[in-house]
Amino acid sequence: MNLQERLEKTFKKEEVDRPPVVCPGGMMVIASREVMKKAGYSGPESHLNPEKMAKIAERIAYVTGFENVGVPFCMTVEAESLGSQVDLGDIHREPSVTKYACESLSDFARLSLPEPEKSNRLPVVLEAIRFLKRRDSSFPLLGNLVGPISLATSLIEPTVLFQAMRREPQSLHEILDFLTESLIHFGKAQLRAGADVIVIADPTATGEILGPSLFREFAQPYLEKLTNSFNEEKKPVIVHICGNVKIIADSLANVTPLGAFSFDSIVNPKKLKEKLPHLVLMGNVSTFILERSSPELVRKVSKSSLSKGICILSPACGISPKTPLENIRALTSAVFEYEPS
Protein backbone atom coordinates (compact mmCIF):
# COMPACT_ATOMS: atom_id res chain seq x y z
CA MET A 1 0.00 0.00 0.00
CA ASN A 2 1.58 3.30 -1.06
CA LEU A 3 1.45 6.51 0.96
CA GLN A 4 -1.37 8.06 -1.07
CA GLU A 5 -3.56 4.96 -0.94
CA ARG A 6 -3.03 4.54 2.81
CA LEU A 7 -4.07 8.12 3.55
CA GLU A 8 -7.08 8.00 1.19
CA LYS A 9 -8.32 4.74 2.71
CA THR A 10 -7.87 6.13 6.21
CA PHE A 11 -10.01 9.16 5.34
CA LYS A 12 -12.71 6.74 4.15
CA LYS A 13 -12.38 4.53 7.25
CA GLU A 14 -11.33 1.60 5.10
CA GLU A 15 -8.89 -1.04 6.26
CA VAL A 16 -5.19 -0.14 6.05
CA ASP A 17 -1.99 -2.03 6.82
CA ARG A 18 -0.92 0.60 9.40
CA PRO A 19 -1.73 4.21 10.36
CA PRO A 20 -0.33 7.09 8.24
CA VAL A 21 1.91 9.66 9.92
CA VAL A 22 1.81 13.25 8.64
CA CYS A 23 2.75 16.83 9.48
CA PRO A 24 0.73 19.16 7.22
CA GLY A 25 2.73 22.41 7.08
CA GLY A 26 0.98 25.76 7.46
CA MET A 27 0.31 26.21 11.18
CA MET A 28 1.53 22.67 11.86
CA VAL A 29 4.94 23.29 10.38
CA ILE A 30 8.18 21.49 11.19
CA ALA A 31 10.12 24.50 12.45
CA SER A 32 12.87 22.38 14.03
CA ARG A 33 16.19 24.10 13.32
CA GLU A 34 17.92 20.75 12.95
CA VAL A 35 15.40 19.61 10.35
CA MET A 36 15.33 22.91 8.49
CA LYS A 37 19.13 23.02 8.20
CA LYS A 38 19.16 19.53 6.72
CA ALA A 39 16.30 20.48 4.38
CA GLY A 40 18.14 23.52 2.99
CA TYR A 41 16.20 26.33 4.67
CA SER A 42 17.79 29.69 3.82
CA GLY A 43 15.68 32.37 5.48
CA PRO A 44 13.21 34.61 3.63
CA GLU A 45 14.09 33.08 0.25
CA SER A 46 12.49 29.85 1.43
CA HIS A 47 9.16 31.69 1.70
CA LEU A 48 9.53 33.67 -1.54
CA ASN A 49 10.97 31.20 -4.05
CA PRO A 50 8.46 28.50 -5.07
CA GLU A 51 11.08 26.00 -6.22
CA LYS A 52 13.02 26.47 -3.00
CA MET A 53 9.83 26.05 -0.95
CA ALA A 54 8.92 22.88 -2.82
CA LYS A 55 12.34 21.29 -2.48
CA ILE A 56 12.49 22.06 1.26
CA ALA A 57 9.04 20.51 1.75
CA GLU A 58 10.17 17.37 -0.03
CA ARG A 59 13.44 17.15 1.90
CA ILE A 60 11.60 17.59 5.19
CA ALA A 61 9.62 14.45 4.43
CA TYR A 62 12.76 12.45 3.64
CA VAL A 63 14.64 13.76 6.69
CA THR A 64 11.85 13.21 9.24
CA GLY A 65 9.90 10.23 7.96
CA PHE A 66 6.62 12.12 7.70
CA GLU A 67 4.55 10.70 4.86
CA ASN A 68 3.46 13.90 3.12
CA VAL A 69 4.69 17.18 1.73
CA GLY A 70 3.01 20.43 2.74
CA VAL A 71 3.30 24.15 1.98
CA PRO A 72 3.61 26.93 3.04
CA PHE A 73 5.77 27.04 6.19
CA CYS A 74 3.80 29.68 8.10
CA MET A 75 0.39 31.19 8.89
CA THR A 76 0.97 34.64 7.39
CA VAL A 77 0.41 34.15 3.65
CA GLU A 78 -3.31 35.00 3.62
CA ALA A 79 -2.99 37.91 6.05
CA GLU A 80 -0.23 39.46 3.94
CA SER A 81 -2.35 39.13 0.81
CA LEU A 82 -5.03 41.18 2.58
CA GLY A 83 -2.69 43.96 3.69
CA SER A 84 -1.02 42.99 6.96
CA GLN A 85 2.74 43.52 7.13
CA VAL A 86 4.86 40.44 7.75
CA ASP A 87 8.37 39.71 9.00
CA LEU A 88 9.53 36.53 7.25
CA GLY A 89 11.70 35.51 10.18
CA ASP A 90 14.72 33.23 10.06
CA ILE A 91 15.74 29.74 11.14
CA HIS A 92 15.14 30.67 14.80
CA ARG A 93 11.63 32.07 14.38
CA GLU A 94 8.70 31.65 12.02
CA PRO A 95 7.18 34.49 9.94
CA SER A 96 4.88 36.76 11.95
CA VAL A 97 2.53 39.70 11.44
CA THR A 98 4.19 42.96 12.46
CA LYS A 99 1.38 45.39 11.56
CA TYR A 100 -2.32 44.68 11.18
CA ALA A 101 -4.11 45.63 7.97
CA CYS A 102 -7.04 47.09 9.95
CA GLU A 103 -7.42 49.24 13.05
CA SER A 104 -11.21 49.03 13.25
CA LEU A 105 -13.96 46.83 11.81
CA SER A 106 -14.87 49.56 9.33
CA ASP A 107 -11.40 49.24 7.75
CA PHE A 108 -12.33 45.80 6.43
CA ALA A 109 -14.65 47.50 3.91
CA ARG A 110 -11.65 48.75 1.94
CA LEU A 111 -10.09 45.29 1.57
CA SER A 112 -10.34 43.61 -1.82
CA LEU A 113 -10.67 39.91 -2.47
CA PRO A 114 -7.10 38.66 -3.09
CA GLU A 115 -6.30 37.09 -6.45
CA PRO A 116 -4.62 33.72 -5.86
CA GLU A 117 -2.38 34.02 -8.91
CA LYS A 118 -1.33 37.63 -8.21
CA SER A 119 -1.56 38.66 -4.55
CA ASN A 120 1.72 38.74 -2.62
CA ARG A 121 2.87 35.19 -1.74
CA LEU A 122 -0.29 33.34 -2.78
CA PRO A 123 1.18 32.57 -6.23
CA VAL A 124 4.43 31.40 -4.59
CA VAL A 125 2.49 28.71 -2.72
CA LEU A 126 0.56 27.73 -5.85
CA GLU A 127 3.71 27.43 -7.95
CA ALA A 128 5.39 25.38 -5.21
CA ILE A 129 2.42 22.98 -5.34
CA ARG A 130 2.69 22.76 -9.13
CA PHE A 131 6.41 22.08 -8.85
CA LEU A 132 5.79 19.27 -6.37
CA LYS A 133 3.04 17.84 -8.56
CA ARG A 134 5.36 17.78 -11.58
CA ARG A 135 7.85 15.80 -9.51
CA ASP A 136 5.25 13.00 -9.44
CA SER A 137 6.26 12.26 -5.85
CA SER A 138 4.79 9.38 -3.89
CA PHE A 139 4.02 11.78 -1.02
CA PRO A 140 0.45 13.08 -0.59
CA LEU A 141 0.49 16.83 -1.19
CA LEU A 142 -1.20 18.90 1.53
CA GLY A 143 -2.25 22.48 0.89
CA ASN A 144 -2.86 24.72 3.89
CA LEU A 145 -5.24 27.50 4.89
CA VAL A 146 -5.61 29.62 8.02
CA GLY A 147 -9.13 29.34 9.45
CA PRO A 148 -11.43 32.40 9.35
CA ILE A 149 -11.19 33.39 13.04
CA SER A 150 -7.40 33.06 13.10
CA LEU A 151 -7.11 34.98 9.83
CA ALA A 152 -9.24 37.77 11.26
CA THR A 153 -6.92 38.04 14.29
CA SER A 154 -3.99 38.44 11.90
CA LEU A 155 -5.72 41.41 10.28
CA ILE A 156 -6.88 43.32 13.37
CA GLU A 157 -5.97 43.44 17.05
CA PRO A 158 -7.60 40.29 18.52
CA THR A 159 -9.22 42.13 21.45
CA VAL A 160 -11.08 44.34 18.96
CA LEU A 161 -12.35 41.24 17.19
CA PHE A 162 -13.48 39.49 20.36
CA GLN A 163 -15.25 42.64 21.62
CA ALA A 164 -17.07 42.83 18.27
CA MET A 165 -18.61 39.40 18.90
CA ARG A 166 -20.71 41.06 21.61
CA ARG A 167 -20.96 44.64 20.35
CA GLU A 168 -21.11 44.37 16.54
CA PRO A 169 -22.05 40.79 15.66
CA GLN A 170 -23.61 41.59 12.28
CA SER A 171 -20.55 43.52 11.10
CA LEU A 172 -18.32 40.68 12.23
CA HIS A 173 -20.42 38.11 10.36
CA GLU A 174 -19.99 40.16 7.18
CA ILE A 175 -16.22 40.25 7.72
CA LEU A 176 -15.97 36.51 8.40
CA ASP A 177 -18.08 35.78 5.32
CA PHE A 178 -15.71 37.88 3.21
CA LEU A 179 -12.65 36.17 4.69
CA THR A 180 -14.19 32.74 4.13
CA GLU A 181 -14.80 33.59 0.46
CA SER A 182 -11.16 34.63 0.11
CA LEU A 183 -10.04 31.33 1.69
CA ILE A 184 -12.31 29.32 -0.62
CA HIS A 185 -10.73 31.01 -3.66
CA PHE A 186 -7.20 30.30 -2.42
CA GLY A 187 -8.04 26.75 -1.34
CA LYS A 188 -9.61 25.86 -4.68
CA ALA A 189 -6.61 27.36 -6.44
CA GLN A 190 -4.39 25.02 -4.40
CA LEU A 191 -6.54 22.06 -5.46
CA ARG A 192 -6.31 23.11 -9.12
CA ALA A 193 -2.54 23.40 -8.73
CA GLY A 194 -2.38 19.80 -7.54
CA ALA A 195 -2.98 19.64 -3.77
CA ASP A 196 -4.48 16.30 -2.71
CA VAL A 197 -5.83 17.52 0.62
CA ILE A 198 -6.71 20.91 2.12
CA VAL A 199 -5.80 21.52 5.77
CA ILE A 200 -7.66 24.28 7.63
CA ALA A 201 -5.98 25.33 10.88
CA ASP A 202 -7.95 27.67 13.12
CA PRO A 203 -5.98 27.76 16.39
CA THR A 204 -7.65 30.91 17.68
CA ALA A 205 -11.11 29.33 17.45
CA THR A 206 -10.58 27.38 20.65
CA GLY A 207 -13.20 26.43 23.18
CA GLU A 208 -11.23 28.22 25.89
CA ILE A 209 -11.24 31.53 23.98
CA LEU A 210 -14.70 31.47 22.40
CA GLY A 211 -16.70 29.06 24.52
CA PRO A 212 -19.45 26.88 23.03
CA SER A 213 -21.96 29.63 22.13
CA LEU A 214 -19.52 32.01 20.40
CA PHE A 215 -17.86 29.10 18.61
CA ARG A 216 -21.27 27.96 17.39
CA GLU A 217 -22.13 31.45 16.13
CA PHE A 218 -18.83 32.78 14.77
CA ALA A 219 -16.64 29.77 13.93
CA GLN A 220 -18.81 26.79 13.06
CA PRO A 221 -20.76 28.30 10.11
CA TYR A 222 -17.62 29.47 8.35
CA LEU A 223 -15.66 26.28 8.95
CA GLU A 224 -18.65 24.38 7.57
CA LYS A 225 -18.80 26.62 4.53
CA LEU A 226 -15.10 26.03 3.90
CA THR A 227 -15.20 22.27 4.30
CA ASN A 228 -18.34 21.93 2.20
CA SER A 229 -16.82 23.96 -0.64
CA PHE A 230 -13.81 21.61 -0.83
CA ASN A 231 -15.90 18.49 -0.33
CA GLU A 232 -17.81 19.58 -3.44
CA GLU A 233 -14.49 19.20 -5.26
CA LYS A 234 -14.36 15.60 -3.95
CA LYS A 235 -11.22 16.38 -1.98
CA PRO A 236 -10.55 15.51 1.67
CA VAL A 237 -10.32 18.25 4.27
CA ILE A 238 -8.43 18.20 7.57
CA VAL A 239 -9.54 20.69 10.22
CA HIS A 240 -7.26 21.51 13.15
CA ILE A 241 -8.38 23.40 16.25
CA CYS A 242 -6.18 23.92 19.30
CA GLY A 243 -7.14 23.69 22.94
CA ASN A 244 -9.86 21.69 24.65
CA VAL A 245 -12.23 20.83 21.80
CA LYS A 246 -14.39 18.65 24.05
CA ILE A 247 -16.41 21.70 25.08
CA ILE A 248 -17.22 22.51 21.42
CA ALA A 249 -17.53 18.91 20.20
CA ASP A 250 -21.26 19.21 19.49
CA SER A 251 -20.58 22.06 17.06
CA LEU A 252 -17.91 20.06 15.23
CA ALA A 253 -20.24 17.26 14.17
CA ASN A 254 -20.81 18.64 10.65
CA VAL A 255 -17.55 20.52 10.09
CA THR A 256 -15.50 17.70 8.54
CA PRO A 257 -17.80 15.32 6.62
CA LEU A 258 -14.81 14.22 4.52
CA GLY A 259 -11.22 13.96 5.77
CA ALA A 260 -10.09 14.19 9.37
CA PHE A 261 -10.19 16.27 12.53
CA SER A 262 -6.84 17.20 14.13
CA PHE A 263 -6.64 18.29 17.75
CA ASP A 264 -4.45 19.12 20.72
CA SER A 265 -2.60 16.87 23.15
CA ILE A 266 -4.73 17.94 26.12
CA VAL A 267 -7.69 16.01 24.65
CA ASN A 268 -8.13 12.29 25.22
CA PRO A 269 -8.77 10.72 21.78
CA LYS A 270 -10.86 7.93 23.29
CA LYS A 271 -13.29 10.38 24.91
CA LEU A 272 -13.46 12.57 21.80
CA LYS A 273 -14.19 9.53 19.66
CA GLU A 274 -17.17 8.76 21.89
CA LYS A 275 -18.56 12.23 21.14
CA LEU A 276 -17.66 12.26 17.43
CA PRO A 277 -17.66 8.62 16.31
CA HIS A 278 -18.07 9.46 12.62
CA LEU A 279 -14.89 11.55 12.38
CA VAL A 280 -11.41 10.31 11.50
CA LEU A 281 -9.19 11.56 14.33
CA MET A 282 -5.69 12.92 13.72
CA GLY A 283 -3.01 14.02 16.17
CA ASN A 284 -2.25 14.40 18.97
CA VAL A 285 1.36 13.91 20.10
CA SER A 286 2.39 16.68 22.47
CA THR A 287 4.88 19.10 20.93
CA PHE A 288 6.15 19.83 24.46
CA ILE A 289 7.10 16.16 24.81
CA LEU A 290 8.55 16.21 21.30
CA GLU A 291 10.79 19.13 22.23
CA ARG A 292 11.86 18.20 25.75
CA SER A 293 11.57 14.46 26.29
CA SER A 294 13.46 11.37 25.19
CA PRO A 295 12.85 9.42 21.98
CA GLU A 296 11.62 6.53 24.14
CA LEU A 297 8.91 8.66 25.74
CA VAL A 298 7.92 10.16 22.36
CA ARG A 299 7.53 6.66 20.97
CA LYS A 300 5.47 5.58 23.98
CA VAL A 301 3.17 8.61 23.79
CA SER A 302 2.72 8.16 20.03
CA LYS A 303 1.68 4.54 20.45
CA SER A 304 -0.66 5.56 23.26
CA SER A 305 -2.42 8.04 20.95
CA LEU A 306 -2.90 5.30 18.38
CA SER A 307 -4.26 2.89 20.98
CA LYS A 308 -6.84 5.50 22.07
CA GLY A 309 -8.33 5.97 18.60
CA ILE A 310 -6.00 8.19 16.58
CA CYS A 311 -6.21 7.12 12.93
CA ILE A 312 -3.56 9.50 11.50
CA LEU A 313 -0.56 10.09 13.76
CA SER A 314 0.64 13.68 13.81
CA PRO A 315 2.07 16.34 16.14
CA ALA A 316 -0.60 18.12 18.17
CA CYS A 317 0.56 21.54 16.94
CA GLY A 318 3.49 23.23 15.18
CA ILE A 319 6.89 21.78 16.05
CA SER A 320 9.23 24.02 18.09
CA PRO A 321 12.58 25.15 16.59
CA LYS A 322 14.38 23.41 19.48
CA THR A 323 12.87 19.97 18.76
CA PRO A 324 15.56 17.31 18.18
CA LEU A 325 15.36 15.35 14.96
CA GLU A 326 15.72 12.05 16.84
CA ASN A 327 12.47 12.79 18.68
CA ILE A 328 10.65 13.55 15.43
CA ARG A 329 11.91 10.29 13.98
CA ALA A 330 10.73 8.49 17.12
CA LEU A 331 7.22 9.79 16.37
CA THR A 332 7.27 8.80 12.71
CA SER A 333 8.71 5.35 13.44
CA ALA A 334 5.97 4.58 15.98
CA VAL A 335 3.47 3.68 13.23
CA PHE A 336 5.71 0.80 12.17
CA GLU A 337 6.01 -0.54 15.72
CA TYR A 338 2.40 -0.10 16.83
CA GLU A 339 0.43 -3.30 17.24
CA PRO A 340 -3.33 -2.88 17.80
CA SER A 341 -4.62 -4.82 20.77
C-alpha positions, -999 to +999 in steps of 0.1 A: +000+000+000+016+033-011+014+065+010-014+081-011-036+050-009-030+045+028-041+081+035-071+080+012-083+047+027-079+061+062-100+092+053-127+067+041-124+045+072-113+016+051-089-010+063-052-001+060-020-020+068-009+006+094-017+042+104-003+071+082+019+097+099+018+132+086+027+168+095+007+192+072+027+224+071+010+258+075+003+262+112+015+227+119+049+233+104+082+215+112+101+245+124+129+224+140+162+241+133+179+207+130+154+196+103+153+229+085+191+230+082+192+195+067+163+205+044+181+235+030+162+263+047+178+297+038+157+324+055+132+346+036+141+331+003+125+299+014+092+317+017+095+337-015+110+312-040+085+285-051+111+260-062+130+265-030+098+261-009+089+229-028+123+213-025+125+221+013+090+205+018+102+174+000+134+172+019+116+176+052+096+144+044+128+124+036+146+138+067+119+132+092+099+102+080+066+121+077+045+107+049+035+139+031+047+172+017+030+204+027+033+241+020+036+269+030+058+270+062+038+297+081+004+312+089+010+346+074+004+342+037-033+350+036-030+379+061-002+395+039-024+391+008-050+412+026-027+440+037-010+430+070+027+435+071+049+404+078+084+397+090+095+365+072+117+355+102+147+332+101+157+297+111+151+307+148+116+321+144+087+317+120+072+345+099+049+368+119+025+397+114+042+430+125+014+454+116-023+447+112-041+456+080-070+471+099-074+492+130-112+490+132-140+468+118-149+496+093-114+492+078-123+458+064-146+475+039-116+488+019-101+453+016-103+436-018-107+399-025-071+387-031-063+371-065-046+337-059-024+340-089-013+376-082-016+387-046+017+387-026+029+352-017-003+333-028+012+326-062+044+314-046+025+287-027+006+277-059+037+274-080+054+254-052+024+230-053+027+228-091+064+221-088+058+193-064+030+178-086+054+178-116+079+158-095+053+130-094+063+123-058+048+094-039+040+118-010+004+131-006+005+168-012-012+189+015-022+225+009-029+247+039-052+275+049-056+296+080-091+293+094-114+324+094-112+334+130-074+331+131-071+350+098-092+378+113-069+380+143-040+384+119-057+414+103-069+433+134-060+434+170-076+403+185-092+421+214-111+443+190-123+412+172-135+395+204-152+426+216-171+428+183-186+394+189-207+411+216-210+446+204-211+444+165-220+408+157-236+416+123-205+435+111-183+407+122-204+381+104-200+402+072-162+403+077-160+365+084-181+358+053-157+379+032-126+362+047-142+327+041-148+336+005-112+346+001-100+313+017-123+293-006-107+310-037-072+303-024-080+267-013-096+259-047-066+274-064-044+250-044-065+221-055-063+231-091-025+234-087-024+198-075-030+196-038-045+163-027-058+175+006-067+209+021-058+215+058-077+243+076-060+253+109-080+277+131-060+278+164-077+309+177-111+293+175-106+274+207-132+264+232-112+282+259-112+315+240-147+315+224-167+291+245-195+269+230-220+296+221-195+320+204-179+291+186-213+280+174-221+315+161-188+328+148-166+298+139-188+268+131-208+283+101-176+295+083-157+263+089-187+244+076-188+266+045-151+260+039-152+223+043-183+219+022-168+240-006-138+216-008-159+185-003-178+196-034-145+192-053-144+156-039-112+164-020-106+155+017-103+182+043-084+182+076-095+207+102-073+215+132-084+234+162-062+239+193-071+237+229-099+217+246-122+208+218-144+187+241-164+217+251-172+225+214-175+189+202-213+192+195-206+221+171-179+201+152-202+173+142-208+186+106-175+205+101-155+177+085-178+153+066-148+142+045-112+140+058-101+142+094-102+163+125-068+172+141-066+183+178-045+191+207-026+169+231-047+179+261-077+160+246-081+123+252-088+107+218-109+079+233-133+104+249-135+126+218-142+095+197-172+088+219-186+122+211-177+123+174-177+086+163-181+095+126-149+116+124-114+103+115-092+116+143-057+129+137-030+140+162-023+144+190+014+139+201+024+167+225+049+191+209+061+198+245+071+162+248+086+162+213+108+191+222+119+182+257+116+145+263+135+114+252+128+094+220+116+065+241+089+087+257+079+102+224+075+067+210+055+056+240+032+086+238+027+082+200+017+045+204-007+056+233-024+080+210-029+053+184-043+029+210-068+055+221-083+060+186-060+082+166-062+071+129-036+095+115-006+101+138+006+137+138+021+163+161-006+181+182+006+215+169+035+232+152+069+218+161+092+240+181+126+251+166+144+234+195+129+200+188+156+173+182+154+153+150+157+120+168+125+128+187+107+135+154+119+103+140+107+085+171+072+098+164+073+088+127+087+053+134+060+046+160+035+037+132+057+008+122+060-005+157+024-001+168+004-033+172-033-029+178-046-048+208 
